[in-house]
Amino acid sequence: REFRYTEWARWDGASQTPDWNTLAGRELYDHSNDTGSGTCFDDFENTNLANMAKHATIVSKLSEQLHALVESQPKTGPL
């Protein structure tokens, strides 16, 4: 709930799967102070924390969660 995490992976449209080994980038933003009370979303996304060593554990955990979520989605055929 405190972070927004994104991985930009190469997409294989034929198999409808990401190539997690080919990332264009990762983004991690801290939203721990976002109360959701009308604050501008961009107020919390000015510094990408993904490559900072002190955030390596959270990046690893969120990456695993993201991969599991994507893997659990149905594949409906080529795009």
NULUM-692923 format. One record per residue (C-alpha): x, y, z. Coordinates in steps of 0.1 Angstrom, whole numbers, plus 5000, padded with zeros to 4 digits. Layout:
REM residues N
XYZ
...
***
This chain:
REM residues 79
500050005000
502950235005
504550204971
503750204934
505949954915
506249904877
508449684855
508649774818
509249424802
509449334766
506049194756
505648874735
502248924719
502148574704
502348404738
500948704757
503748694782
506348944793
510048864790
511148954825
514748914814
514449214791
513449514812
513449864798
513149984833
511749964868
509850234888
509350244925
507550544941
506850594978
503150684985
503350635023
502351005029
499450995003
496251025023
494151004992
492451335001
492751504967
496551534967
498151544933
499351194924
502551354909
503551484944
504651134952
506351034919
509251274914
512051034925
512350684912
513550474942
513950144923
517750154918
518550264954
520249994974
518150065005
515049974986
516349644971
514349424994
511049594986
511849594949
512549214950
509249154970
507149364947
508749214916
507848864928
504248974935
503949134900
505348834882
502948604901
499948834893
500748844856
501348464855
497948404871
496048594844
494348404816
495848404782
493248454756
495248414724
497548634703
497149004703
***
